[in-house]
Amino acid sequence: MSKNKYILPFKEEFFVEFGGIKKEDSHSWNIPNQRYAYDFEIRDENNSPFHDDYFKIENYYSYKKDIIAPLDGIVIDICDGYDDTKIVNKRKIVCDVDEVRGNHIIIKHKNNEYSMIAHILKNSFQVKIGDEVKQGQVIAKVGNSGNTNGPHIHFQIQKGVENTSLGIPITFHKIIIKRNKRRIFRKYLKHDDFVQNKN
């Protein structure tokens, strides 16, 4: 588990589309840097991440929502400039660019841990490389750049800055977990949870 304790990188309630600490819940168990990663999106009462026409990116509830810093740190890398990936028939996962993470940010935290947040909206960054950020500070907005099938937040903690750096399980704190509209008390997240930060 991470030595640091992190909050969720968003302000509202999101759904855990993929992610967990066990193989059956994992985002990508066989990819070491993404093994303990999470994909978060907003869903409605029908458990849908969009309304009406799913081809229209603006119909996704997560689109352009604020992304916040999960912990104090220093911005050490930003990739910007990629347009949103087009949403295709049956919402198959596609990547329109040569960077699967699309627009992304890497923040260095204490204990040599790094957060990486991906699929960010082009030109939405509110910080730059070298900036010190505070936990809860708005840093960018949700987009659909990179390898994706709809707007969401990809979030992972890793042991280095490189894309191949080993991912580690995330220690969360000050969060609320719900499942089937009932609050759950456990120390980790898994797919199908609804989660948000405590106020």
Protein Blocks (a to p, Z undefined) as FASTA:
>chain_A
ZZbdcddfbfbdcddfbgcjbfklpmblmlmklmmgccdddddfkopabehjfklmklpm
kgopacddfbdcddfbdcehiacddddehiiacdfbfbfnlpadddddehhiacddehia
ehkacbdehiacdehiafbdcdfehjdfbdcddddddfbfbfkbccdddddehiacdeeh
iacddfbdcehiacdddZZ
